[in-house]
């Protein structure tokens, strides 16, 4: 591998329907000094076959095939790619997502201009699996700009209690800052690395938020964030209990509000997990999640408890809730 300005880390598993569009969005970048390191985590579909022609087409694209280790060892997968990478900046683009053409150009310009910036990020659209519709855009940009730029250091954590998160598809990290925190960080039993890594980086340096659409994040019922909704939020809650006391810029009162918010997210996570399991026809498991949501010890969220009661009833008759959501004009997540 040659020396590139940006190393793109792209873990992928059974993304044969999406990996081509993912790679095409990198090839379409207006900034071209990059390398793309795809780590195929033992896919059992045609993912590797779809990638193969791209390897012959462009020498900047590299493929690492490994036996499946799964999402609960995702940190190992990410850091394996970082170890063989050469870029001054590290970007994340998972195999089912894609970028806007000017994404890297905008962020590299920002990072080169100010070496105190640890991480650059921006807007992302959450889209249906086939790109046919947009669910919504993240984040909400009506809040204080200083928070988005993590000024002072650690203050971006305050966004968590407001329900705002940094879309992983939008970020580029300064490599030497990533190395200072020991690489990508995965908390025990949490099937993701972005939240924990971003939290740790927030204590190290400033961020830069670009109020511009940078990427698209697909939403579908079988993806990691939907299959492991409960594990994600329960695990993040446990992580924050250990992490927040180190964030000096976040007052004890705000830390408590953040933890209360994640208590409510855990309740919602059980309800949503039940919904996604209904879509996947895992009716018995869906009922267990709905029961947990109904009785979860968090204040309020009665509408979510009511939804869980309805979902529980539907699961008994082996029905999902998507038809009802469509009837009420709500978002549906069927199809994948």
N, C-alpha and C positions, 0 to 999 in steps of 0.2 A: 504494500500500500504506500502511496506517495503522501507527501505532506499537503494537507488541505486546510483551508481556513475553518470549515465547519464539518464536523463528523455527525452524521445523522444516524441515530440508534433506532432500529426498527424491529422490535420483537414481533413474531407472527406465529399464529397457530390456527390451522384450518381456515385460512382466509382466501381460499382460491377465488371466491367471487369478488374480492375487494383488492387484493394485493397489486393487481395490474394498475388499477386507478391510483393507488397509493404511489407506486413508483413513477407513473406518468406525471403526477403532480410535482415530483422532485425534478424530473427531467425538464419540466416546463418553467422552472425557477429562472427569474431574470438574473439572479446571482448564481454563478456557475462553479465557484471554487469550493466544491464539497466532495465528500465521500459518503456513501450510504452503506451501512453495515446492517444487513438483515440477518437476524438470528431466528432460524426456523426451529421451533421447539417441538420437534417430532411430529409434525402434522401428518394426519392420516388421510388427507384428501389430496388434491392436485396442486397444493400451494407451491411446492418445490418445482413442479413442471411449469407452472406459470412464470416463475421467477427466472428459470434457466435461460430463455432467449434474451432477457435483459442483460445477463452477465456477459454474453457474447457481444451485445450491442454497445455497451458502455463500460469501460474498465474502472470507472469510479464506483460501480455497484459491486458489492461483495456479499457472499452468502456463507454463513456458518450454519451447518446442520448439526443439531445435537439431539440426543435422546430426550424424550419429553420429561421435563422436571416440573412443569405446571406453574400456576400463578402464585402459589405460596412460596416459590423459590425464584420469583421474578427478579429480585435484587441480584441474584447470581447471574441471570441472563443479561441484564443490563450492564453489569460491571465486566462481564466477559467481553462484551462489545467495546466498552470503554478502553479496556486493556490493549486491544489491538488497533484502536483508533489513533489518529494523528492530529486531529483538529484542535485549534485554540479554543473553539466554541463547540458545545455539545447540544444538539437538537434532538427532540423526541418526536417520532412519527410512527405510531403503531400501525400494524399492517392493514387495519380496516379503516384508517382515517386518511385524510388528504389535505393538502395545503393550497392556499391562494398563490398565484405566480410571483407576487412581489414580497412574499413572506420573509425569506432569508435576506433579501437586499435591504429591507427596512431595518431589520434587527441587527445585522452585522454592522451597518453604518452607526447605529446607536452604541453598540458595545465597543467598537473601535474608538469612538469619540470620547469615552469616559471609562477608564479601567477600574473605577470604584463600583461599577454596576455588576452585581453578581448574576442577575437574571433579567432577561427581557421577555415580556409576554404581551398578549393582546386579546382581542375578541375571537370567539369561535362560535360557529353555528352548530347546534345540535339538530341533526337531520335524520330523516327516515333512512332505513338501510339501503334503499334503492335511490336515494337522493331526490325522491319525488316531492318531498315536502320538508319544511323547516319547522321544528317544534318550537324552538326559541333561540335567542342569542345570549351568550354569557360572556362577561358579567354584566350586571346592571351598572351603568356608568353615571348614575345620579349621585353617587356618594363622593366623599372627599378625595380629591386627586392625590393628596399626600399619602393616604392609606394605600392606594394602588401602587405607589412608588416606594412603599416601605420606608417612609421617612417620618420619624427616625427608625433605625433598624429594629425589626421585631414588630412594628406597629401594624403591619399587614395582617397579623394574626387576628386583629380586631374584626376583620371582615368575616371571620368564621361565624361569629354570633349573628351576623346579618344575612347569613345564608349565601355568601359569595365565595366562590372558589376559583382558583387559577386553572384554566383548561390546559391539560398536559400537551395537547396538540399545538398549543400556541407558544411554548416556551423554548428559549435558547439559553444555555447556562455557560458562564465563563469557566473553562476547564480547570484553571488553577484553584478557583474557589470550590469547585466540586471536589477536587482532590483534598482540599483542606478539611472537609467534613468526612472524608473517608470513602467517597464515591456515593453511588445511589444507596439510599437507606430504606430498608424494609422492616417494619415493625413485626413482631411475632403475630402470626395468624391473620395478617392483613394482606389481601391479594392485590396490592398495588405498591408502587414506589414513589409516585409523584407527590402525594400529600406530605408524607414524612420528609422527603428530601427537600421540598420547597420550604417546609417549616424550619428545618435546620439551616438552610441557606439564608432565611430571613434574619437570623441573628448575626450573620457575617457581613452582609453588604446591602447596598441599596438595590431596588428593582427599578425597571422602567416599563411603564404601561403605555402601549400604543393603542389609542382609541380607533382601531382599524381592524377590519375582518382579516384574520390570518389563516384560519383553517376550518375544516368541517369534521365534526365528531359524530360518527354514526351511532344511532340508538336502535337496538333490537333485543329481543327477549332472551337470546342465548349468549350475549356477550358477558364478559366477566363482571361488570358492574351491576348486571341484572341477575346473574346466577348467584352472586355472593353479596347481595345487598346488605344482608344482616351482618355477615362477617366483616365487611368494610366499616360500617358505622360503629359496631361494638368494638372492633379493634382500634379504630381511630380514637374513640372515647378513652380507651385504656392508655393509648399512646399520649394523648393530651394531658392526662392526669400526671404523667411523669415529666412531660415536656414544658408545660406552661409555667411552672415555677421558675424556670430559667429565663423566661421572657420578661425582662425588667420593665419594658415599656408598657406592658399590659398590667393594669392595676388588679389587685385581688378581687375587686368587685366585678370587673370585666371578665376575669378568668371564670368566676362563678357563673356569669351569664353565658359564656361560651359552653361550659359544661352542661348547663341547663338546656341550651339549644341542642346539644348532641344527645341528651336524654330524649328529647322529642324526636330527633332524627332516628334514633333507634326504634321508637314506636312506629314511625312512618316506614322504616326499613322493613320491619316485620310485615306490615300491611302490603307494601309493594312487592316483597318477596312472595307473599301469597298470590298476588296477582300474576306475577311472571310464571309462577309454578302452575297456575291454572292454564295459562297459555300453552305451557309445555305438557299439559295433561298429567301433572304430578299432584293428583287431587288429595291424597292422604297427607303428603308433606305440606301442601298448601293449607290444609285445615290446622295443622300444628302452628304454622306461622300466624295465621289469623287469630288463634286463641292467645298467642303471646302478645299480639298487638292489642287485643281487646283488654287484656289485664296488665299491660305494661305500666310500671310506676312512674309515669311522667304526667305533669299537669296539663290539662286542656287537651286539645287535639281530638275533640269529640267527633268531628266529621270523619276522621281517619278510623276511629273505633267503629262508627256506624258503617263505613265502607267495609270494614273487616267482618262485621256481622253479616252483611249482604254477601260478601265473598265466601264466607263459611257456608252459608246456605246454598250458594251456587255449586260449591265443590261437592256437596252431598249428591247432587243430581248430575255430576260430571259435566258441568257447564263452565265456561269462562265468562269474564265480566266485560269482554271487549264489545260485544253487541250492545250492552247497556251503556257503556261509555260512548259509543258511536251515536246511540239514540239521544243521549243527553248533550251531544256536541262536544264531548271531551276527546282528548288525545287517545289514540289507540296504538298498541305496540305489537300487534300480531304480524305474521308474515315471515319472521325469521326467528 
